[in-house]
Amino acid sequence: MSRRNGAGGPAATSGALFGEVLRDARERAGWSQGDLAAKIPCDRSLITRVEAGTRVPQEDFAKTCDELLGTEGLLLRLWRRIDWYPTVEHPDWFKRRASMDAVAVALRVFQTQLVPGLLQTEAYARALFAQVESDEGVVEERVSARMSRQQRFLSDGGPLLVAVLGESCIRQVVGGAGVMREQCAHLLTVGKRPNVRIQVAPFQDGRLVLPRRPMSLIALPDGHEWLYSESLDRGHFSDDPAVIARHTRTYDLLRADALSVPESAAVIREAMEGYGNDDEQRPQRGSVAQEQLQRQQRRGLHRNSPRFPRRRPRPRQ
């Protein structure tokens, strides 16, 4: 996966800086917004909004402007360093969550059905957003913003990120087989980072007591801790010490009972191989379907990879 915003160095605070540089380069060239829009080509309103810092441009936009304005790659380099997340409109409750992620020293996440946003590939995120948004420009804005949000967690020296994924996260097809294969490969890659740990909670394990919904435990630099969870249309925050203690215990037990990191990597690799390279055999982009490999297929997939025994419920004494 290409890292859209993975360049080194600190990120700018908003897209307004990109807009100022673009406007300066355009005016130096003696062009109006309409002139630049006609040469790209795009709608003039896009230029207006990008220069005002209220629209997230795509990577190709930055490349094209560099070529047209003779800025020698300046706009593209700047585009890769900017934190585009604040530019995209989000509900106030999620802005609060994003502001915590921007400074958190540790993040422990449990997800039931979908890969967490901080671990998604561009293609996976795009497929998810396309299910609820028909405007491709808005979809691309949100994808760019999500990639920006990942930046500090997937960079050298990033904060601790521990993710426990229900097995559905890697079995439920989002965007087709190719998207899922890339997503699984991405999980295997980022799971090797020194600050990232990924574990899978398997379908059939009677010992596992799963939380009723996804949750995150967020540790801030001042030692303050927050519990975050989501319902259908809002986020929920709590810093009640008793609530934090109860959910920390739940999370610690979940991690202990889930597959180990090596076992989890083996299951993710198995799922990746199961998706193969044939999209025609899987749901197409934007669809979500539940798929679970049969045990006989799983045994075959393990022939060329390390085998880790599935944990079985212990018989009652």
C-alpha positions in Angstrom: 0.0 0.0 0.0 1.3 3.4 -0.9 1.6 5.7 2.1 -0.1 8.9 1.0 0.9 10.9 4.0 3.9 8.9 5.1 6.7 11.3 4.5 8.9 12.1 7.4 8.8 15.2 9.4 6.0 17.0 11.3 2.6 17.4 9.7 1.1 20.8 9.0 -2.0 21.7 11.1 -4.4 22.1 8.2 -4.9 22.2 4.4 -4.8 26.0 4.4 -1.1 26.0 4.0 -1.4 23.9 0.8 -4.0 26.4 -0.5 -1.8 29.4 0.2 1.2 27.9 -1.7 -1.1 26.9 -4.6 -2.5 30.4 -4.8 0.9 32.0 -4.7 2.2 29.7 -7.5 -0.9 30.3 -9.6 -0.7 34.1 -9.3 3.0 34.0 -10.1 2.1 32.3 -13.3 -0.4 35.0 -14.0 -3.3 32.6 -14.1 -6.8 33.0 -12.7 -8.6 30.2 -10.9 -10.6 29.6 -14.1 -7.3 29.4 -16.2 -5.9 26.7 -13.9 -9.2 24.8 -13.7 -9.4 24.7 -17.5 -5.8 23.3 -17.8 -6.2 20.6 -15.2 -9.2 20.2 -16.1 -11.6 20.5 -13.2 -14.4 22.7 -11.9 -13.3 26.2 -10.9 -15.0 25.7 -7.5 -12.5 23.0 -6.7 -9.6 25.4 -7.1 -11.5 28.0 -4.9 -12.1 25.5 -2.1 -8.6 24.0 -2.2 -7.0 27.5 -2.0 -9.4 28.3 0.9 -8.3 25.1 2.7 -11.8 23.7 2.8 -11.4 20.8 0.3 -8.9 17.9 0.3 -7.3 17.6 -3.1 -6.3 14.3 -4.5 -2.7 13.3 -5.0 -3.0 13.5 -8.8 -4.3 17.1 -8.4 -1.0 18.1 -6.6 1.1 16.3 -9.3 -0.8 18.0 -12.1 -0.5 21.5 -10.5 3.3 21.0 -10.0 3.6 20.2 -13.7 1.4 23.1 -14.9 2.9 25.7 -12.6 6.5 24.6 -12.7 6.8 24.2 -8.9 9.2 21.2 -9.3 7.3 18.8 -7.0 6.8 21.3 -4.2 3.0 20.9 -4.0 3.2 17.1 -4.0 5.8 17.1 -1.2 3.7 19.5 0.8 0.5 17.4 0.1 2.2 14.3 1.6 3.2 16.1 4.8 -0.1 17.8 5.5 -2.6 16.4 8.1 -5.7 16.5 6.0 -8.0 15.1 8.7 -9.1 18.5 10.2 -10.1 19.6 6.7 -12.9 17.0 6.3 -16.2 17.6 8.0 -17.0 15.1 10.8 -19.5 15.0 13.6 -18.3 16.8 16.7 -18.1 13.6 18.7 -15.7 12.1 16.2 -13.6 15.2 16.0 -13.1 14.7 19.8 -12.0 11.2 19.2 -9.6 12.2 16.4 -8.1 14.9 18.7 -7.3 12.2 21.3 -5.7 10.0 18.7 -3.5 12.9 17.7 -1.8 13.0 21.1 -2.4 9.5 22.6 0.5 7.6 23.9 -1.3 4.2 23.8 -4.4 2.9 22.1 -6.0 -0.4 22.7 -8.8 -1.3 20.3 -11.4 -4.1 19.9 -13.3 -4.4 16.7 -16.1 -6.9 15.9 -16.8 -6.7 12.2 -14.5 -4.3 10.3 -10.8 -3.6 10.3 -10.2 -0.5 12.5 -9.7 2.7 10.6 -6.1 3.1 11.8 -5.2 -0.3 10.1 -7.2 0.1 6.9 -5.7 0.3 3.4 -6.8 3.0 1.0 -8.7 0.5 -1.1 -10.5 -1.0 1.9 -11.4 2.5 3.3 -12.6 3.6 -0.2 -14.9 0.6 -0.5 -16.4 1.3 2.9 -17.0 5.0 2.2 -18.4 4.2 -1.3 -21.2 2.2 0.4 -22.6 5.3 2.0 -21.5 8.2 -0.2 -22.1 8.5 -4.0 -19.9 11.6 -4.5 -16.5 10.3 -5.5 -14.9 13.6 -4.5 -16.2 13.3 -0.9 -15.1 9.6 -0.8 -11.6 10.6 -1.8 -11.5 13.4 0.8 -12.5 10.9 3.5 -9.9 8.4 2.4 -7.1 11.0 2.4 -8.2 12.1 5.9 -8.2 8.5 7.2 -4.7 7.9 5.8 -3.6 11.1 7.5 -5.0 9.9 10.8 -2.9 6.7 10.6 0.3 8.6 10.1 1.6 8.9 13.6 0.7 5.3 14.6 2.5 3.8 11.6 5.6 5.9 11.7 8.9 5.2 13.4 8.5 5.7 17.2 4.8 5.8 17.0 2.5 5.3 20.0 1.5 1.8 21.2 -1.4 0.4 19.1 -2.9 -2.9 20.2 -5.8 -4.3 18.2 -7.9 -7.3 18.9 -10.0 -8.2 15.8 -13.0 -10.5 15.8 -12.4 -13.1 13.1 -15.2 -11.5 11.1 -12.9 -8.5 10.4 -10.8 -10.7 8.1 -13.5 -13.0 6.8 -16.2 -10.4 6.0 -15.5 -9.3 2.4 -15.3 -5.5 1.8 -14.6 -4.4 -1.8 -13.9 -7.8 -3.3 -11.2 -10.5 -3.0 -8.4 -8.2 -4.2 -9.1 -5.6 -1.7 -9.3 -8.1 1.1 -6.0 -9.8 0.1 -4.3 -6.4 0.1 -5.9 -5.6 3.5 -4.7 -8.9 5.0 -1.2 -8.3 3.7 -1.2 -4.8 5.2 -2.2 -6.2 8.6 0.7 -8.7 8.4 3.1 -5.9 7.5 2.1 -3.3 10.1 1.8 -6.1 12.7 5.6 -6.4 12.6 6.1 -2.8 13.7 7.6 -2.6 17.2 4.7 -0.5 18.5 1.9 -2.5 16.9 0.3 -5.8 18.1 -2.6 -7.5 16.3 -4.5 -10.4 17.7 -7.5 -12.3 16.3 -10.4 -13.5 18.4 -11.6 -16.7 16.6 -15.2 -17.5 15.8 -15.4 -20.8 17.7 -13.8 -20.4 21.1 -16.2 -20.9 24.0 -13.9 -19.2 26.4 -14.0 -15.9 24.7 -16.2 -13.3 26.3 -16.5 -10.5 23.6 -17.6 -7.0 24.4 -21.0 -6.2 23.0 -19.6 -3.5 20.7 -16.3 -2.1 19.5 -14.4 -0.1 22.0 -11.1 1.8 22.4 -9.1 2.5 25.6 -7.1 5.7 25.0 -4.1 6.7 27.2 -3.2 10.4 27.0 0.2 12.0 27.8 -0.9 13.4 31.1 -1.9 9.9 32.3 -5.6 10.4 31.8 -7.5 7.5 30.3 -10.7 7.4 28.3 -13.0 4.7 27.1 -14.5 5.3 23.7 -17.3 3.3 22.0 -19.8 3.9 19.2 -23.4 3.3 18.7 -25.2 3.7 15.3 -24.9 7.5 15.0 -22.7 8.8 17.9 -19.6 8.3 19.9 -19.6 7.7 23.7 -16.8 8.8 26.1 -16.2 8.0 29.7 -13.3 8.7 32.0 -15.0 7.3 35.1 -12.2 5.3 36.9 -14.6 2.5 37.7 -15.7 2.2 34.1 -12.1 2.3 32.9 -11.1 -0.4 35.4 -14.0 -2.7 34.4 -13.3 -2.4 30.6 -9.5 -2.6 31.1 -10.1 -5.9 32.8 -12.4 -7.1 30.0 -9.8 -6.1 27.4 -7.0 -7.8 29.3 -8.9 -11.1 29.5 -9.9 -10.8 25.9 -6.2 -10.4 24.9 -5.2 -13.4 27.0 -7.9 -15.6 25.5 -7.5 -14.5 21.9 -4.9 -16.1 19.6 -1.3 -15.1 20.2 0.4 -12.6 17.8 2.1 -15.4 15.8 -1.1 -17.5 15.8 -3.1 -14.5 14.6 -0.6 -13.8 11.8 -1.0 -17.4 10.6 -4.8 -17.0 10.5 -4.6 -13.7 8.7 -2.1 -15.2 6.2 -4.5 -18.1 5.7 -7.4 -15.8 5.0 -5.2 -13.8 2.6 -4.3 -16.9 0.6 -7.9 -17.9 0.6 -8.9 -14.7 -1.2 -6.5 -15.6 -4.0 -6.4 -13.3 -7.0 -9.8 -13.9 -8.6 -12.2 -11.1 -8.0 -14.9 -12.7 -10.1 -15.4 -15.4 -7.4 -16.0 -12.7 -4.7 -18.4 -9.8 -4.3 -17.4 -6.8 -6.2 -16.3 -3.3 -4.9 -18.6 -1.8 -2.3 -20.3 -5.1 -1.3 -20.1 -6.8 2.0 -20.6 -10.5 2.4 -19.8 -13.1 5.1 -17.4 -15.8 4.0 -15.9 -18.5 6.1 -13.5 -21.1 4.7 -14.4 -24.8 5.4 -12.0 -26.7 7.6 -10.9 -28.9 4.8 -9.8 -25.9 2.8 -8.0 -24.5 5.9 -6.0 -27.7 6.3 -4.9 -27.4 2.7 -3.9 -23.8 3.1 -1.7 -24.6 6.1 0.6 -27.0 4.1 2.9 -24.2 3.1 2.7 -22.1 6.3 3.3 -22.7 10.0 0.5 -24.5 11.7 -0.8 -23.2 15.0 -3.4 -25.3 16.8 -6.8 -23.7 17.3 -7.6 -23.2 21.0 -10.6 -25.4 22.0 -13.0 -24.9 24.9 -11.9 -27.0 27.8 -14.4 -29.6 29.0 -16.2 -28.6 32.2 -14.9 -30.4 35.3 
